Amino acid sequence: MKKVLFVSFSIIILVSLIACNTSDLELSDFAQAYIDAGYEVDLEEKPLYGFIRAKDGFIFYIDGDKVAIYEYKSSNDLKKADFDFDAVNGRFGLESISEDAIRIFNGVGR
């Protein structure tokens, strides 16, 4: 019984830490991750984020493949968006077919 309680408590703490970590992320954290990986990113290059009810976003290209990152007010708002993202990280959504873009995006804040 003690082991079950300990494991349950550990899982709750781990999930809480992960949730806190991703909620503190900013759009610039994603841009910096791509810059650190050697890609040129301009936060002023904006996709049409209003069409998918996002609050902000930026767009750039990796080897000709579009990479668009969208920021929502909350992860619930992101889930309500009528859009099929290629990856989700907290309240941020990624639109890209680039495997490298997806790998970098998923590593932010983890």
Phi, psi and omega per residue, in radians:
M1 nan -0.718 3.135
K2 -1.126 -0.651 3.123
K3 -1.123 -0.725 3.138
V4 -1.100 -0.775 3.117
L5 -1.122 -0.740 3.137
F6 -1.097 -0.796 3.137
V7 -1.123 -0.762 3.124
S8 -1.073 -0.791 3.133
F9 -1.108 -0.720 3.123
S10 -1.094 -0.733 3.132
I11 -1.126 -0.744 3.126
I12 -1.071 -0.760 3.132
I13 -1.136 -0.767 -3.140
L14 -1.073 -0.814 3.117
V15 -1.086 -0.701 3.125
S16 -1.103 -0.744 3.137
L17 -1.146 -0.718 3.114
I18 -1.138 -0.758 -3.140
A19 -1.097 -0.739 3.124
C20 -1.134 -0.704 -3.097
N21 -1.104 -0.833 -3.100
T22 -1.291 -0.447 3.134
S23 -1.287 -0.343 3.125
D24 -1.502 -0.079 -3.103
L25 -1.226 2.619 3.076
E26 -2.126 2.822 3.113
L27 -0.999 -0.650 -3.137
S28 -1.125 -0.462 3.086
D29 -1.118 -0.660 3.107
F30 -1.211 -0.761 3.109
A31 -1.031 -0.768 -3.120
Q32 -1.111 -0.640 3.116
A33 -1.078 -0.708 3.119
Y34 -1.265 -0.656 3.079
I35 -1.092 -0.781 3.114
D36 -1.076 -0.488 3.118
A37 -1.480 0.002 3.054
G38 1.720 0.189 -3.140
Y39 -1.718 2.602 3.110
E40 -1.556 2.129 -3.073
V41 -2.262 2.371 3.072
D42 -2.159 1.953 -3.128
L43 -1.114 -0.237 3.134
E44 -1.468 -0.226 3.078
E45 -1.415 1.903 -2.992
K46 -1.900 2.335 2.959
P47 -1.376 3.039 3.107
L48 -1.425 1.226 -3.026
Y49 -1.218 -0.393 3.137
G50 -1.133 -0.492 -3.134
F51 -1.154 -0.440 3.121
I52 -1.957 0.385 3.039
R53 1.056 0.506 3.054
A54 -1.463 2.817 -3.138
K55 -1.601 -0.422 3.139
D56 -2.877 3.062 3.106
G57 3.073 3.002 3.011
F58 -2.577 2.812 -3.066
I59 -2.391 2.508 3.020
F60 -2.738 -3.072 -3.074
Y61 -2.277 2.481 3.024
I62 -2.092 2.007 -3.128
D63 0.873 0.711 3.114
G64 1.465 -0.134 3.126
D65 -1.578 2.296 3.125
K66 -1.133 2.373 3.017
V67 -2.233 1.983 3.123
A68 -2.172 2.246 3.117
I69 -2.032 2.235 -3.081
Y70 -2.003 2.425 3.102
E71 -1.924 2.338 3.078
Y72 -1.980 2.825 3.103
K73 -1.103 -0.612 -3.137
S74 -2.647 2.897 3.082
S75 -1.162 -0.501 3.071
N76 -1.159 -0.708 3.084
D77 -1.100 -0.676 3.106
L78 -1.104 -0.740 3.140
K79 -1.122 -0.540 -3.136
K80 -1.356 -0.300 -3.120
A81 -1.120 2.427 3.140
D82 -1.539 1.186 -3.088
F83 -2.642 2.449 -3.124
D84 -1.743 1.646 -3.118
F85 -1.291 2.650 3.093
D86 -1.393 -0.379 3.057
A87 -2.775 2.641 3.118
V88 -2.288 2.391 3.121
N89 -2.412 1.681 -3.108
G90 1.157 -2.040 -3.133
R91 -1.799 0.349 -3.131
F92 -2.046 2.432 3.115
G93 -2.106 2.522 -3.136
L94 -2.005 2.352 3.008
E95 -2.061 1.869 3.126
S96 -2.993 2.581 3.018
I97 -1.721 -0.067 -3.126
S98 -1.257 2.127 3.118
E99 -1.113 -0.634 3.124
D100 -1.153 -0.708 3.115
A101 -1.093 -0.738 -3.139
I102 -1.154 -0.727 3.133
R103 -1.073 -0.814 -3.141
I104 -1.132 -0.805 -3.136
F105 -0.991 -0.825 -3.115
N106 -1.165 -0.375 -3.128
G107 -1.504 -0.203 -3.111
V108 -1.206 2.223 3.086
G109 1.385 0.158 -3.122
R110 -2.075 nan nan
